[in-house]
Amino acid sequence: MTKTPAIGKPISRLEGALKVTGQAKYAGEYQAPDLLYGYVVNSTITKGKIAVIDTADAKKMAGVVEIFTHENRPSTAWFDIQYADMDAPPGTVFKPLKDNEIKYNGQPIALVVAETFEMARYAAMKIKLAYKEEQFETDLESNLDKERDPKKGIASMLKPPPPKPKGDFEQAYRNSYVQSSGEFKHGTEHHNPMEMFASTVIYEGKNKLKIYDKTQGTINSQFYVANVFGLKMKNVQVISPFVGGAFGSGLRPQYQLFMAVMASLALKRNVRVTLDRAQMFTFGHRPPTIQYTKFGADETGKVNAIYHKASAETSQFEDYVEMVVNWSNMLYPAENTLLESKLVPLDVYSPLDMRAPGGSTGIHAIEVTMDELACKLNIDPLEFRLINYSDIDKSSDKEFSSKELKECYRQGAEKFGWSNRNPQPRTMKRGNKLVGYGMATGIWDANRLLARVEAKVTIDGRVELKSAVTDIGTGTLTVMSQIAADELGMDLDNIIFSYADSSMPFAPIQGGSFTTATVGAAVKTACRALNKKIFKKAAALKDSFVSKAAFEDIIFSNGFLFLKGSPDNRISIIEILEKSSIKELKTTNMAMPNPLTDGKKTKAVHSAVFVEVEVDEELGIIEVTRAVTSVAAGKIINPKTAESQILGGMIWGISKALHEETITDHRFGKYMNPNLAEYHIPVHADIHDLNVIFVDEKDKMVNDLGIKGVGEIGIVGMPPAITNAVYNATGKRINELPIHFDRLL
C-alpha cells in the first residue's frame, strides 16, 4: 500500500508546541554552572578616539570579575580575512575592542563581566570615559556628492551589479509618447526581532567551546570564532535550534558572540552576553536609499526606456551593497535601459541584509513609476503590466525557468475584485473615508546553494537526518521532515530531523529564500542514497525477491520495500537490518546547483499584490483594510508554513509603507528611537483582511523538487501597492516611506 504523500499537506510546525508552551530554549536561556554574565559598554560619540577609559572603580565593585577594553583585550587574529564570514561585504570587517578608534555611534568599547547580569550592567555605568571627538557625517542626502561605485567582491555573485546600458536611453526617453519620473526615499530601518542577540559560551577545557548562539548560520558562527580566536574548528560547536526572529540580522556574527567567546577563553569560565533592545540598534540595518526613476512608453503602452538609479548608505570600512535597480528590466522588456547603483560611505556601522534586501527597496520605485505611467496613458494598471509582460528576462536575454505571473494577476485580481476599481482618484468613498485600490508586481530570485545531509536508518526502522541548517521560524524542521518522509516512503512519525548544530553536515546561512531549495535538495539526495543502500542489503539476502529486481522496480512505503505490480512481495526495513546483522545504515550526501545548466535561465519567484486602503479625509490616517497576494513559487511543500511566510511579509510591507523608520539626529550621528515604543511596527489593530493565493507552477530546472523560496516575495510588492492605493484614494503620490499622514492633509 502506497503511503499518503506528506508534501503539499498543511502540517503544523513540529516544534510549535515547544514554542507556545515555553519549552523551547533560546540562546540566552541555556544554564551552566558558575555562569558569568557580560554587559557591553557602547560609545556615546560617533567618531574620534577614546582618550581615557577608567575602569578602576567599577572593578572594585562586588561581583565584578573582569572588565575588557582595548587596553587589555586578549590577542586575536591579525589578518582581516580571518574576521570575514559567509555574508561579509567587500572591505575590512569591524574588530571589537581592536583599538581606541571610534568608527560609529554605539560602537562596543568595553565588556563588564560579573556574577549577575544586573551587577555587570550597574558596573558598566561606573566606567569613566573621555573622548577626543572628530567631525563626522551620517546624513545620506547631504553627502550625495561623495557617492561612488561599489567595490567588487565575492558577495557580488549573489548581488550582481546592474547590467550594462542597452540602446540609447536618453533619446528613447526624450521621444517617448509618455514619460514618468520620480525621486524615492526611505530611511534607516532596523530588524527588531523579538529575541535579542545572545551567546552562551560553555568552556569545556583546553580551549574547547560549546556555544549557544542566536544566528542564522551555525557553521558561519563556528567559522568566525575558530578563525578569530585561533581555535580548531572541531573544538568549536555552535548550536541554535530556536531563533526568535532574525530577518537577516543573524546572517553575520554579531559582536556579542565575539565578546562572550573572548571572555570565556580569557577567564576559562562559562560566559553569557546578551544585548538589550537599545543595543540591537548598534549593528546592521536596512540602509537609507534615495532612488531616481525615468520611464518612458509608446502610444501602445509598451515601456521603451528605463532609467533607475539608487544611492545608498554604507560604512567607511565595508562596502555593503544591495541589488536595487536590476529588477526593472527583469520585469519589463524595455530595449533602452540605464541602471546605476552608487554608495555613499558614512560614519555608521555597515548595513546588513534585511528581509528582501534591495528588492523591497527597488520594487517600490519601479512599481510606483509604472503606476504613474499607466495613469498618464489612461490604461488600467493591471492591463498595463500585461501589455509589458515578457517570458524573457531582458536584463540578461534569458528565458525564465518558469513564470506563472499572468495567472497570479488573473487569480489575484478576481479574488480582490479589481474590476470594481474606479481609476479616478477621490471617487470611491466609505463614509468619511476615501477608498483606494492599488496593485504591484513582485519578483525575487530563486537561488540554490550547496548543502550536505546525513541520513541514518536504525534497527527500529526510524530515520534520522542531520544538517547544520537553522530554523529561523520559517518551518524548516517541518518541511525537511516532509521531504524526507516522501522520499523514504515513511510516515512523519518515523522521521527525526536534527539540525542547527555546527558539528552536523554543512549548510549555508539561512537567508535569501534559498534554504528549502538548498537543504531540501540535499535531504532528497541523501534519502535516495539511503534507500539504495537499503535496497542493496535487501538484494544480498538469501532468497530475496529484491535480488532479481532493479532499484527502479522497488517502491518504498510505510517502512516496507514492495515490488511494483506485486504488493504481496514485500519486506520491512527492520527485517532487512536484522537479517543483515547490522544496527544501522548511514550515508552523507551533497546537493548543489548544476554548473552546466544553472546559468542558462533566470530563476525567479513572482507575485501580484492587490491592496485596498481607507484614508480619513480630514485626518489623513491610512489603513490597509484588505490585501491579496498571489504567488507563483514552484512546488509548495507545506501550504500552511508557506502562507505564514507570505502573511509575515505582507505585514512587514504594511510596516515599511506606513510605520517603520529609525530616526537619526545628524547633529549627533545618533539613532533617537532605539526602542519598540518609538520604533513603530504594526500591532493587531493595524492588520485586517489578508489573503494568500499560491498559483500552480511547475519548474524542472530550479532544483530536483521544483521548489522556489517564499521568505521574501511576500514583502516586495506590498509597499508600492499601498502607495498606489493611497494615490487612487487621494490623488497624491507620496514617494517617501513611511508615508506620513500630514503629507495627505
C-alpha positions in Angstrom: 0.0 0.0 0.0 1.4 3.4 -1.0 1.9 6.0 1.7 -0.1 9.2 1.5 2.3 12.0 0.4 3.4 14.5 3.1 4.5 17.1 0.6 1.6 19.5 -0.1 -0.1 18.9 3.3 -0.7 21.9 5.6 1.1 20.3 8.5 1.6 22.4 11.7 5.1 23.1 12.8 6.6 20.1 14.5 8.2 22.3 17.1 5.2 24.5 17.6 4.1 23.0 20.9 7.5 23.6 22.4 7.4 27.3 21.5 3.9 28.1 22.7 4.4 26.2 26.0 7.8 27.9 26.7 9.8 24.7 26.5 11.9 25.9 23.5 15.2 27.2 24.7 16.8 30.2 23.1 20.5 31.2 23.1 20.2 33.3 26.2 18.3 30.7 28.2 20.8 27.8 28.5 22.0 27.3 32.0 25.5 26.3 33.0 27.3 26.0 36.4 29.1 29.1 37.7 27.8 31.1 34.7 29.2 34.6 34.4 27.3 37.5 32.7 28.7 40.1 30.4 27.3 43.6 29.7 28.6 45.6 26.8 29.5 49.3 27.1 28.8 51.3 23.9 30.4 54.5 22.6 28.3 57.7 23.1 30.2 59.6 20.4 30.1 59.0 16.6 33.7 59.4 15.6 37.0 60.0 17.3 39.2 58.3 19.9 38.9 57.1 23.4 41.2 59.4 25.4 40.6 57.8 28.8 38.8 54.7 29.9 39.0 54.4 33.7 37.7 51.1 35.0 39.3 51.2 38.5 36.1 52.0 40.5 34.0 49.5 38.5 36.5 46.7 39.0 36.3 47.2 42.8 32.6 46.5 42.9 31.4 43.3 44.5 30.7 40.6 42.0 32.7 42.1 39.1 35.1 39.6 37.7 36.8 41.4 34.9 36.4 44.4 32.5 37.8 44.0 29.0 38.7 47.1 26.9 41.1 47.8 24.0 43.8 48.2 26.6 43.7 44.6 27.9 41.9 42.7 25.2 43.4 39.2 24.7 45.2 38.7 21.4 43.2 37.6 18.4 43.7 37.1 14.7 45.9 39.6 12.8 44.6 39.4 9.3 41.3 41.0 8.0 40.3 37.8 6.1 40.2 35.9 9.4 37.3 38.1 10.6 35.3 37.6 7.5 32.1 35.5 7.3 29.8 34.0 4.7 27.9 37.3 4.3 30.7 39.7 4.7 30.7 42.5 2.0 34.0 43.8 0.5 36.1 45.8 2.9 37.6 45.5 6.3 35.5 43.7 8.9 34.9 45.6 12.2 37.0 44.2 15.0 35.6 44.8 18.5 38.0 46.4 21.1 40.8 46.5 18.5 42.0 49.9 19.4 40.8 53.3 20.8 39.3 54.5 17.5 35.6 55.1 17.4 34.0 54.5 14.0 30.3 54.9 14.7 27.8 55.8 17.5 27.1 52.8 19.7 30.3 51.0 18.9 31.1 48.4 21.6 34.1 49.7 23.6 34.1 47.5 26.8 32.7 44.4 28.3 32.0 44.1 32.0 31.9 40.5 33.3 30.2 39.9 36.6 28.4 37.2 38.6 25.0 38.6 37.6 23.7 40.5 34.6 22.4 43.3 36.9 25.8 43.7 38.5 27.5 43.8 35.2 25.1 46.4 33.9 25.4 48.5 37.0 29.2 48.4 37.0 29.2 49.5 33.3 27.7 52.8 34.5 30.7 53.4 36.8 33.3 53.3 34.0 34.7 56.8 33.4 35.2 57.8 29.8 36.8 60.7 28.0 36.8 61.1 24.2 38.6 63.1 21.6 35.8 63.8 19.1 36.2 64.2 15.4 34.0 65.6 12.7 31.6 63.0 11.3 29.0 62.6 8.5 25.9 60.4 8.9 23.4 62.1 6.5 23.0 60.4 3.2 21.1 63.2 1.5 23.7 65.9 2.2 26.6 63.7 1.1 25.4 62.6 -2.3 28.4 64.4 -3.8 30.6 61.7 -2.3 28.8 58.8 -4.0 30.9 56.3 -5.9 30.7 52.8 -7.5 30.7 49.9 -5.1 33.8 47.8 -4.7 33.7 44.3 -6.2 34.0 41.2 -4.2 32.7 37.6 -3.7 29.4 39.0 -2.4 28.6 40.3 -5.9 27.9 36.7 -7.0 24.6 36.7 -5.1 24.1 40.5 -5.5 25.3 41.2 -9.1 25.9 44.8 -10.2 23.5 46.4 -12.6 23.6 45.1 -16.2 25.4 47.3 -18.8 23.3 50.1 -20.5 21.3 49.0 -23.6 20.3 51.0 -26.6 20.1 54.8 -26.2 18.1 55.6 -23.1 18.3 59.4 -23.4 17.0 59.5 -27.0 14.3 56.9 -26.3 13.1 58.6 -23.2 13.0 62.0 -25.0 10.9 60.5 -27.8 8.6 58.6 -25.6 4.9 59.2 -26.0 4.5 59.5 -22.2 7.2 59.9 -19.5 7.2 59.4 -15.8 9.9 60.2 -13.3 10.3 60.2 -9.6 12.5 60.6 -6.6 12.0 57.9 -3.9 13.3 57.8 -0.4 13.3 55.5 2.6 15.2 56.0 5.8 17.1 53.6 8.0 15.2 50.6 9.3 16.2 48.1 12.0 15.3 44.4 12.2 14.0 44.3 15.8 13.3 40.6 16.2 11.6 39.6 19.4 14.6 37.6 20.6 17.5 39.9 21.3 21.1 38.7 20.4 22.7 36.5 23.0 25.6 34.0 23.2 26.0 31.5 26.0 29.6 30.0 25.8 30.3 26.8 27.7 34.0 26.4 28.4 34.8 22.7 28.2 38.5 23.0 28.9 41.6 23.0 26.6 40.2 25.8 24.5 37.1 23.7 23.6 33.8 25.6 23.4 30.1 24.8 23.1 28.3 27.9 22.1 24.5 28.6 22.1 24.2 31.5 19.7 21.4 33.5 18.1 22.4 33.0 14.5 21.1 32.2 11.0 24.1 30.1 10.4 25.7 27.8 12.9 28.7 27.0 10.7 29.2 30.7 9.9 29.5 31.4 13.6 31.8 28.4 14.1 34.0 29.5 11.2 34.2 33.1 12.6 35.0 32.0 16.1 37.7 29.5 15.1 39.4 31.9 12.8 39.3 34.9 15.1 40.5 33.1 18.2 42.8 30.6 16.6 40.9 27.5 17.6 40.5 24.2 15.8 37.1 24.0 14.0 36.4 20.7 15.8 36.8 22.4 19.1 34.1 25.0 18.4 30.5 23.7 18.4 27.7 26.2 17.7 24.1 25.3 18.5 21.0 27.3 17.6 17.8 25.2 17.4 15.4 28.0 18.1 15.6 31.6 16.8 13.1 34.1 17.9 13.2 36.1 14.7 16.2 37.4 12.8 15.1 38.6 9.3 18.7 38.9 8.2 20.2 40.3 11.4 21.6 36.9 12.2 23.3 36.3 8.9 26.6 37.8 10.2 28.1 37.0 13.7 27.3 39.9 15.9 29.6 41.4 18.5 28.0 39.7 21.5 29.5 36.4 20.1 33.0 37.9 20.0 32.6 39.3 23.5 31.3 36.1 25.1 34.0 33.9 23.5 36.7 36.4 24.3 35.7 36.4 28.0 35.2 32.7 28.2 38.6 31.9 26.8 40.4 34.5 28.9 38.7 33.6 32.2 38.3 29.8 31.4 34.7 30.2 32.6 31.2 29.8 31.2 30.0 33.3 30.0 26.8 34.7 28.6 26.5 38.1 26.8 23.0 39.4 26.0 22.3 42.6 24.2 19.5 44.9 25.3 16.9 46.5 23.0 18.9 49.7 22.5 22.0 47.7 21.7 20.0 46.0 18.9 20.3 49.3 17.1 24.1 49.3 17.2 24.9 46.8 14.4 23.4 46.3 10.9 20.2 47.9 9.4 18.5 48.4 6.1 20.4 51.3 4.6 18.6 54.6 3.8 18.4 54.8 0.0 17.5 57.5 -2.5 16.3 56.4 -5.9 15.6 58.2 -9.2 13.5 56.8 -12.0 12.6 57.8 -15.5 10.4 55.5 -17.5 9.0 56.2 -21.0 6.3 54.4 -23.0 5.0 54.5 -26.6 1.4 55.0 -27.7 0.5 51.3 -27.4 1.7 51.3 -23.7 5.0 49.5 -24.3 7.7 50.7 -22.0 10.6 51.6 -24.2 13.0 53.4 -21.9 14.0 52.7 -18.3 16.4 54.7 -16.1 16.8 53.6 -12.5 19.5 54.9 -10.1 20.0 54.1 -6.4 22.2 55.9 -4.0 22.6 54.1 -0.7 24.5 54.4 2.6 27.4 52.2 3.6 30.0 52.3 6.3 33.5 53.8 6.0 35.1 50.3 6.4 32.8 48.0 4.3 31.0 48.3 1.0 27.6 46.9 1.7 25.5 46.9 -1.5 22.0 45.7 -2.4 20.5 44.7 -5.7 18.1 47.6 -6.0 17.9 48.6 -9.7 18.3 45.3 -11.5 14.7 44.2 -11.2 13.1 46.7 -13.6 14.4 45.2 -16.8 13.8 41.7 -15.4 10.1 42.5 -15.2 9.7 44.9 -18.1 11.4 44.3 -21.5 12.5 47.8 -22.4 15.1 48.0 -25.2 16.7 51.1 -23.8 18.0 51.0 -20.3 20.4 52.8 -18.0 20.7 51.4 -14.5 23.1 52.8 -11.8 24.0 51.8 -8.3 26.0 54.1 -6.1 27.3 54.0 -2.5 27.9 56.9 0.0 30.4 55.9 2.8 29.3 57.5 6.1 30.3 57.2 9.7 27.8 54.4 10.5 28.1 50.7 11.1 27.8 48.6 7.9 24.2 48.0 6.8 23.0 44.4 6.8 20.7 42.3 4.8 17.1 42.9 5.9 14.2 40.8 4.6 14.2 41.2 0.8 17.3 43.4 0.8 17.3 45.6 -2.3 14.1 44.1 -3.6 11.8 45.7 -1.1 13.5 49.0 -1.8 13.8 48.8 -5.6 10.4 47.3 -6.4 8.7 50.2 -4.7 10.3 52.8 -7.0 9.7 50.6 -10.1 6.1 49.8 -9.5 5.0 53.3 -8.4 6.6 54.7 -11.6 4.8 52.0 -13.6 1.5 53.0 -12.0 2.1 56.7 -12.8 2.8 55.7 -16.5 -0.4 53.7 -16.6 -2.4 56.7 -15.3 -0.9 59.0 -17.8 -1.8 56.6 -20.6 -5.3 56.1 -19.2 -4.7 52.3 -19.1 -5.7 50.2 -16.2 -2.5 49.4 -14.1 -3.1 45.7 -14.4 -3.7 45.8 -18.1 -0.6 48.0 -18.5 1.5 45.3 -16.8 0.1 42.6 -19.1 1.0 44.8 -22.1 4.5 44.8 -20.8 4.6 41.1 -19.8 7.5 39.0 -21.0 8.7 35.4 -20.7 12.2 36.7 -21.3 14.4 38.4 -18.7 15.6 41.3 -20.9 18.3 42.2 -18.4 20.2 39.0 -19.4 18.2 38.0 -22.5 17.4 34.6 -20.8 14.1 32.8 -20.6 12.7 32.3 -17.1 12.8 28.7 -15.9 9.1 29.2 -15.2 6.9 32.2 -14.8 3.2 32.0 -14.0 2.9 35.7 -13.2 -0.1 36.1 -15.7 -2.0 33.6 -13.6 -1.0 35.4 -10.5 -2.5 38.6 -12.0 -5.7 36.8 -13.0 -6.4 34.9 -9.8 -5.3 37.8 -7.5 -7.5 40.3 -9.4 -10.5 38.0 -9.3 -10.2 37.3 -5.6 -9.7 41.0 -4.8 -12.4 42.4 -7.1 -10.0 44.6 -9.1 -12.6 45.2 -11.8 -14.6 47.3 -9.3 -11.8 49.9 -9.2 -12.6 53.5 -10.2 -9.5 54.9 -11.9 -10.3 58.4 -10.9 -8.7 59.4 -7.6 -11.0 60.6 -4.7 -14.1 59.0 -6.3 -14.5 55.9 -4.1 -15.7 56.6 -0.5 -16.9 54.8 2.6 -18.4 57.3 5.0 -15.8 59.9 5.7 -13.0 57.6 4.3 -11.5 57.9 0.9 -11.1 54.4 -0.6 -8.3 53.5 -2.9 -7.2 50.4 -4.9 -3.6 49.8 -5.8 -1.6 46.9 -7.2 2.0 46.0 -7.9 4.2 43.1 -9.2 6.7 41.3 -7.0 9.8 39.4 -8.0 12.6 37.7 -6.1 15.5 35.4 -7.0 15.0 31.6 -6.7 18.6 30.7 -5.8 20.1 27.5 -4.6 23.4 26.8 -2.9 25.4 23.8 -1.8 24.5 21.7 1.3 25.2 18.2 2.8 22.9 16.0 4.7 23.4 12.8 6.7 20.7 10.1 6.7 20.7 7.1 9.0 18.2 4.3 9.4 18.3 2.3 12.7 17.2 -1.1 13.7 13.8 0.3 15.0 13.0 1.4 11.4 13.3 5.1 12.1 15.4 7.5 10.0 17.4 10.4 11.4 18.7 13.2 9.2 21.3 15.7 10.2 22.1 19.2 8.9 23.7 22.2 10.4 20.9 24.4 9.0 19.0 26.7 11.4 15.2 27.2 11.6 14.6 30.9 12.0 10.9 30.4 12.3 10.1 29.6 8.7 9.2 25.9 9.4 12.4 24.4 8.2 12.2 21.4 10.6 8.7 20.6 9.4 9.3 20.9 5.6 12.6 19.0 5.7 10.8 16.2 7.5 8.0 16.2 4.9 10.5 16.0 2.1 12.3 13.1 3.8 9.1 11.2 4.6 8.0 11.2 0.9 11.4 10.3 -0.4 11.8 7.4 2.1 8.2 6.3 1.9 7.7 6.7 5.6 5.3 8.5 8.0 6.5 11.7 9.6 6.5 9.9 13.0 9.4 7.8 11.8 11.5 10.8 10.7 13.8 12.7 13.0 15.4 15.8 11.5 18.2 17.0 13.7 19.5 20.4 12.8 21.1 23.7 13.9 24.4 22.2 15.2 27.7 23.1 13.5 29.0 19.6 14.1 26.5 18.4 11.6 26.9 18.3 7.8 27.4 21.7 6.1 24.5 24.1 5.4 24.9 27.7 4.3 23.5 30.7 6.2 19.7 30.7 6.2 18.6 33.7 4.1 17.8 34.8 0.6 14.8 32.5 0.4 17.1 29.6 -0.7 17.1 27.3 2.3 14.3 24.9 1.3 15.6 24.7 -2.2 19.2 24.1 -1.0 18.9 21.9 2.1 15.7 20.2 0.8 17.5 19.1 -2.3 20.3 17.6 -0.1 17.6 15.8 2.0 16.2 14.3 -1.1 19.6 13.2 -2.4 20.6 11.7 1.0 17.3 9.9 1.4 17.5 8.4 -2.1 21.1 7.3 -1.4 19.9 5.7 1.8 17.2 3.8 0.0 19.7 2.5 -2.4 21.8 1.2 0.5 18.7 -0.5 2.0 17.9 -1.9 -1.4 21.4 -3.4 -1.8 21.2 -5.0 1.7 17.8 -6.5 0.8 19.1 -7.8 -2.6 22.0 -9.5 -0.8 19.7 -11.5 1.4 19.2 -15.2 0.6 16.1 -16.0 -1.4 15.1 -12.3 -1.5 12.6 -11.2 -4.2 14.7 -8.0 -4.3 17.7 -9.7 -5.7 16.1 -10.1 -9.1 14.8 -6.5 -9.2 16.3 -3.2 -10.2 16.2 -0.3 -7.8 13.6 1.5 -10.1 11.3 -1.5 -9.7 11.1 -1.1 -5.9 8.5 1.0 -4.0 9.4 2.2 -0.5 6.3 2.7 1.5 5.3 2.6 5.2 8.7 1.1 6.2 8.5 -1.7 3.6 10.0 -2.5 0.2 7.5 -3.5 -2.4 7.9 -4.9 -5.9 6.0 -2.8 -8.4 2.8 -4.5 -9.6 3.2 -7.2 -6.9 2.1 -5.8 -3.5 2.4 -9.2 -1.8 6.1 -9.2 -2.4 7.4 -7.1 0.5 10.0 -6.9 3.2 10.3 -4.5 6.0 13.4 -2.3 6.6 13.6 -3.6 10.1 13.7 -7.2 8.8 16.4 -6.3 6.3 18.7 -4.8 9.0 18.0 -7.8 11.4 18.8 -10.4 8.7 21.9 -8.4 7.7 23.0 -8.3 11.3 23.5 -4.6 11.3 22.1 -2.0 13.7 22.1 1.0 11.3 22.9 2.2 7.8 24.2 5.7 7.2 25.1 7.9 4.3 26.1 11.5 3.8 25.4 13.2 0.5 25.8 16.6 -1.1 23.4 18.5 -3.4 24.5 21.6 -5.4 23.5 23.6 -8.5 24.3 22.0 -11.8 27.2 24.1 -13.3 26.2 23.0 -16.8 22.6 24.3 -16.7 22.4 26.6 -13.7 23.1 29.9 -15.6 21.1 29.2 -18.7 17.8 30.5 -17.5 16.6 33.1 -15.0 15.1 31.6 -11.9 12.7 33.8 -10.0 9.5 33.7 -7.9 6.8 36.2 -8.8 3.8 37.7 -7.2 0.8 40.0 -7.9 -0.3 42.2 -5.0 -3.7 44.0 -4.7 -4.4 46.4 -1.8 -7.4 48.4 -0.6 -6.8 51.4 1.7 -9.0 53.8 3.6 -7.8 57.3 4.1 -9.5 59.5 6.6 -10.3 62.6 4.5 -9.9 65.0 7.5 -7.1 63.4 9.4 -5.0 61.7 6.7 -4.8 58.5 8.6 -4.2 55.5 6.3 -5.4 52.0 7.0 -4.9 48.9 4.8 -8.3 47.3 5.0 -7.6 44.3 2.9 -4.9 42.8 0.6 -4.4 39.8 -1.7 -1.1 38.4 -2.6 -1.0 35.8 -5.4 2.3 33.9 -5.6 4.0 31.6 -8.2 6.7 29.9 -6.3 7.1 26.4 -7.8 6.1 23.5 -5.7 4.7 24.4 -2.2 6.0 21.8 0.3 3.7 23.0 3.1 0.9 25.5 2.3 0.4 26.3 5.9 4.0 27.4 6.7 4.4 28.9 3.2 1.2 31.0 3.8 2.6 32.1 7.1 5.7 33.3 5.4 3.8 35.4 2.9 1.5 36.8 5.5 4.5 37.8 7.6 6.0 39.5 4.6 2.7 41.3 3.8 2.5 42.6 7.4 6.1 43.8 7.1 5.2 45.5 3.8 2.5 47.4 5.7 5.1 48.3 8.3 7.6 49.5 5.7 5.0 51.6 3.9 3.2 53.2 6.9 5.0 52.7 10.2 8.7 51.7 10.3 11.6 54.2 10.5 14.7 54.8 12.6 15.1 58.5 13.3 18.7 59.9 13.2 19.7 63.2 14.7 22.6 64.0 12.3 23.9 66.6 14.7 25.0 63.7 17.0 25.1 60.9 14.4 22.8 59.0 16.7 19.6 56.9 16.4 17.0 58.6 18.6 14.3 55.9 18.9 16.2 52.7 19.8 13.2 51.0 21.4 9.8 49.4 20.5 7.9 52.3 22.0 9.1 54.8 19.4 10.2 52.5 16.6 6.8 51.9 15.2 5.7 48.5 13.9 2.2 47.3 13.2 0.1 45.9 16.0 -3.0 43.7 15.7 -5.3 46.7 15.3 -3.4 47.6 12.1 -3.8 44.3 10.4 -7.1 43.4 8.7 -8.1 41.1 5.9 -5.1 39.5 4.3 -5.3 36.7 1.7 -2.7 34.5 0.1 -3.1 32.5 -3.2 -0.5 30.0 -4.4 -0.6 29.6 -8.2 0.3 26.2 -9.5 3.8 26.4 -11.1 6.0 23.5 -12.3 9.7 24.1 -12.7 12.1 21.3 -13.6 15.2 23.5 -13.7 15.3 25.3 -10.4 16.1 22.2 -8.4 15.0 18.5 -8.2 12.0 19.3 -6.2 10.8 22.3 -8.2 11.0 24.5 -5.1 11.3 28.3 -5.0 11.6 30.2 -1.8 8.8 32.3 -0.3 10.5 34.1 2.6 11.0 37.4 0.8 8.4 37.6 -2.0 5.7 38.4 0.4 7.1 41.9 1.3 8.5 43.3 -2.0 5.1 44.1 -3.7 3.3 45.4 -0.7 4.8 48.9 -0.2 4.2 50.0 -3.8 0.7 48.5 -3.9 -0.1 50.5 -0.8 1.5 53.7 -2.2 -0.5 53.2 -5.4 -3.7 52.7 -3.5 -3.1 55.9 -1.5 -2.8 57.7 -4.8 -6.0 56.2 -6.1 -7.7 57.3 -2.8 -6.3 60.8 -2.5 -4.8 61.9 -5.9 -1.4 62.4 -4.1 1.8 60.5 -4.8 3.9 60.2 -1.7 7.3 58.7 -2.7 8.9 58.8 0.7 8.4 55.9 3.1 6.9 55.6 5.5 4.0 57.7 4.3 3.3 60.3 7.0 -0.3 61.3 7.3 0.5 65.0 7.4 1.5 64.9 3.8 -2.0 64.0 2.9 -3.6 66.9 4.7 
